[in-house]
Amino acid sequence: MLLVMSLGLLAAAWVVARTDPVLPPQTVAQGRPPTPPPAVEPLELKAVAPQDAVAINAAVPFSTAPNPAARPFFLASSSPDYARSADCLAAVGLYEAGSGDADGQRAVIQVVLNRLRHPAFPKTICGVVFQGSERSTGCQFTFTCDGAMRRIPSADAWGRARAVAEQMLGGHVYTAVGNATHYHTDWVVPYWSASLDKVTAVGTHLFFRWAGWWGTPPAFRNHYAGGEPAIAKLAGLSEAHRGNAVQMADGTATPVEMTANPVLLARYDKTIVRDGDSFIVPFGRNASPDSFPSLALAACGTLDHCKVMGWAEIAETPRSFPIDPAALAGMSFSYLRNRKTGFEKALWNCDEFDRADKRDCMKPRTIAAQETRAPRAGKERVSLQDLRTALLKPTPEPDAPVAMPPRPKAKPIPMATDEP
């Protein structure tokens, strides 16, 4: 009973904590912005247990003000921005709502389109989706900066999300969310939720709009700017986001977003060493370690099995396969994907780049002096298993004479005689 009362009091306090002022009706009616657009805050959560968050969120009432539907958004399929826009919407719908929830995907995509028209947000679809994604604490949609995109969806799941995105670009409106610009799951409590109007729930997601004039239809007056940026983080899923091609050592061209790693392109002659489904990537010291997975995904493209090994020091980067075991000690980053088994893993050399999650760290490598030899002629590939075996092989001791124990003297054997 005390727990229920405590949660009720906490929820009540949450409602009272609203800081957005109530505007006079004539201000809204006149359609004039009363203040500059609200600040766009990153998603920061209160330290509340999930079960308590559900109770707090349930106790906050839905707004009783009108909830008009947003205007339809149209983008012609012939537009040069269409493919990138559709893939950005498919990604936000899939990663935020899940692969099996089409309505949840539509609701999330509607929020993106609402933001696009609001002066507080960027004027391109991909700009809205990936706003702040370059910082782990600044992203607007958590999937863009929390590592979720390392999980590659199945082709079927991606196709379904892409179909929903195309439907929304064709003018479909998910009316339930109205002009909502924010949402969160009901098991978390963001700092900003106390100052917004809760308008609806779709599954476990709660949708909000700004209180006052900035949440009304006249505020959504921005026009789509076009010129969608290529997003390196989508290179593994989207051909439209792979940008320009980087010439490989074997003569093939692997698409890589040109802005993903300018150091690679400017200082290493745009060359990534490739052997089948394995890649050697020179990142360069000026590249951010958070950009390494993006370039790895770009190099792998649509390969079901892919292995990327990267070095931050250009001079220490191997120039060909097989790789000398000694060079592996200086490897800065590795990425391995096997879609058939559902395995995908990115690891950093934490002696070079500290990671908050130590599970992202490589195991230290120690190379014995006698193993720093040139690779055998004629061998075209080297497997990780061969390298592990070589690295873990104990150092043989020099031959030495073995002392043998002395042989015992033979006891005399009595002989048979004819004597009685």
ROTOR-362222 format. One record per residue (C-alpha): residue in one letter; x negated, y, z. Coordinates in steps of 0.02 Angstrom, whole numbers, plus 50000, padded with zeros to 5 digits. Last residue first. Layout:
BEGIN
AXYZ ...
REM end
This chain:
BEGIN
P464244576149688 E463004582349562 D463544581549382 T463574600549369 A464864614349328 M464144631749319 P464554645349445 I464834662649364 P463624676049422 K464484692849456 A464294705849320 K463554722249374 P464784736649372 R464694748749225 P464134765949272 P465454779749249 M465334789149084 A464784807349080 V465544816148930 P464364826048823 A465034843348782 D466034850048634 P466494868348648 E468224872048724 P469674875248606 T470644891648626 P472484887548656 K473724889548511 L475054902148562 L474684914648426 A474514901648289 T476124892948336 R477034909648346 L476374914348175 D476914898048096 Q478634900148174 L478744917948108 S478484911347933 V477094916347815 R477334917547629 E476334915947467 K474914904747522 G473664903447380 A472154909147476 R472204906847663 P472414922847761 A470834931547822 R470324928047999 T470834936548160 E471214919848243 Q469454917348312 A469644933048418 A471244927348502 I472744938648472 T473874943548617 R475674948448581 P476824956948705 K478664951648696 M479674964148601 C480804976248695 D482654978948660 R483134968748814 K482264982448911 D483774993748885 A483195011748909 R481835009348778 D480065016148787 F479215017448619 E477375012848599 D477114999848736 C478964996148711 N478644988248541 W480444988648479 L481684974748442 A483204973348328 K484254957448328 E485604949748220 F486264931948225 G487984927448157 T487394910148103 K487704912847917 R487384931447936 N485564928947982 R484744945448023 L483044949548097 Y482344966748137 S480624970748201 F479794986448265 S478094993348313 M476904979648252 G475154982448322 A474904964848388 L475584958248224 A474074964648129 A472944951548208 P474054937648138 D473584943247960 I475204944847865 P475514934047712 F476044945147628 S475424962147574 R474934979747626 P474894977147813 T475264993247910 E473804998648019 A473425014447920 I475255019747919 E475375018548109 A477205016848159 W477284998948095 G478804989248039 M479304971048014 V480964967647929 K481754950347909 C483324947247809 H484574933247784 D486284937247713 L485544950747601 T486754965147572 G485504979347593 C484004973147688 A482974988847655 A484405000347706 L484734990147862 A482894991547910 L482935010247875 S484405012547991 P483645001248124 F482055012048128 S482945028748149 D483005027548339 P481115026148338 S481055043948270 A479835045648125 N478335057048146 R477125042648176 G477485034148011 F478775020847972 P477755008847866 V478964994547821 I478484976547782 F479974966847714 S480534948647710 D481984942047605 G480894937647456 D479194945347489 R479314964347499 V478084978147536 I478954994947551 T478295008547439 K478885026547425 D477095032447400 Y476695029747584 R476545047447648 A478055056447575 L479325042247568 L478905034147734 V478735050847821 P480405056547749 N481285042347842 A483185041947834 T483305057147721 M483055047147561 E484345033947604 V483565017747544 P484085007147395 T482904992647360 A482104992947188 T481194977747119 G479414978547055 D478664966347179 A477874980347280 M479564988647300 Q480145005147227 V481325014847339 A483035018247265 N484025033847306 G485535034647418 R486095019247511 H487705027347569 A488765023147416 E488185005047426 S488985003847596 L488724990847729 G486854990347764 A486655008547714 L487955014347841 K486675020347968 A485805030147831 I487335041247807 A487385049647637 P488205066647658 E489925070447584 G489875085647471 G491705090047494 A492295105447590 Y494015099547646 H495055114747694 N495305121247871 R497045126247929 F497415114448072 A497745128248200 P499455131848125 P500025114048170 T499845116348360 G498445109648470 W497385125448463 W498895135748517 G499075128048689 A498405111248746 W497185101948635 R497835085348572 F497705068148650 F497865049748602 L497765034848720 H497055018448653 T497535001548727 G498784997848590 V499285014448515 A499745026848652 T500505044048627 V500405062848659 K499265065748808 D498985084548815 L497185089448852 S496275097049002 A496195081449111 S495545070948965 W493925080848951 Y492935071649084 P493305054849005 V494255041649106 V493975023749048 W495075008049048 D496445016248943 T495385017448787 H495005034848723 Y495735047448602 H495455065048539 T496035076148395 A497895072548403 N498955082148277 G500355069248273 V499735052648341 A501355043448300 T501445049848121 Y500085039148043 V500085048447878 H499765040047710 G499145052447579 G498025041847468 L496495044647578 M497445035647716 Q497795020747603 E495975020447548 A495435019347730 V496655005047764 A495964995647612 R494164998447672 A494624991247842 R495314975647757 G493774973847647 W492604975947795 A493504962247891 D493454950647740 A491604953847707 S491214949647887 P490654963548002 I488814967648034 R488444970048218 R486984982148224 M488304995548205 A488774993948388 G487085001148441 D487825014648552 C487595029648436 T488875028948295 F490045016848386 T490335030048519 F491305042048409 Q490915060048456 C489045057348476 G488025068448590 T487265057348723 S486315045148611 R485825059448496 E485765058148305 S487595053148312 G488135070948355 Q489475071448220 F489475054748128 V491355053348099 V491645071948071 G490185074147951 C490725058447860 I492435066147830 T491775083247781 K492265100147853 P491415098448022 F492435101548182 A493105116248286 P493965123848135 H495245109548129 R495645101647961 L494285088247971 R494795084948150 N496525079648095 L495765068247962 V494675059948094 V496165058148212 Q497165050048072 I495735037648048 V495905032248229 A497785029748213 R497595020348049 Q496305008748126 G497435005348275 D498845001548155 A497734989248059 D497174980148217 G496234964148174 S494504971048137 G494334981748292 A494934999248337 E493305009048352 Y492154998448245 L493394994948106 G494255011848097 V492645021748110 A491795010947978 A493265011147856 L493365030147872 C491515032047833 D491685019647689 A493165028947614 S492265045647623 R490685038747543 A491675030947401 Y492785046147371 D491495060047370 P491175059347182 S493065061347161 S493895049147041 S494815040747185 A495675057347214 L495685063247395 F497365066847475 F497775071047656 P499575071047715 R500085084447842 A500065079248024 A501655073448109 P502515084648234 N502385080648420 P503605092348505 A503235096048689 T503645082548817 S501815078148843 F501505060648906 P501345058649093 V499715054749184 A500055040049301 A499575027249170 N497865035249148 I497485034349334 A498075016249348 V497055010649197 A495545020149263 D495695011249431 Q495614994249346 P494134999749241 A493125006349391 V492865025149386 A491225034449364 K491985047749251 L491525046349069 E490615057948950 L491165058448768 P490275073348694 E491135090448707 V491815100548563 A492035118448622 P493755125748595 P494045136848443 P493875155548478 T495375163148569 P497175168148534 P497225160648359 R498705169148275 G500245159448222 Q501495172648280 A502545159048361 V501095152548463 T500715169748534 Q502575173148563 P502735157848674 P501475164148802 L499965152748819 V499715140548963 P497885140649011 D496795125148990 T495975120249155 R496975104849200 A496465098349373 V498285096949430 V498485081449321 W496925073349394 A497485077549570 A499085068149537 A498105053249474 L497025053249630 L498555054549742 G499375039949653 L497775029649661 S497665032849848 M499495028449874 V499285011949781 L497715007849882 L498595011950046 M500005000050000 
REM end
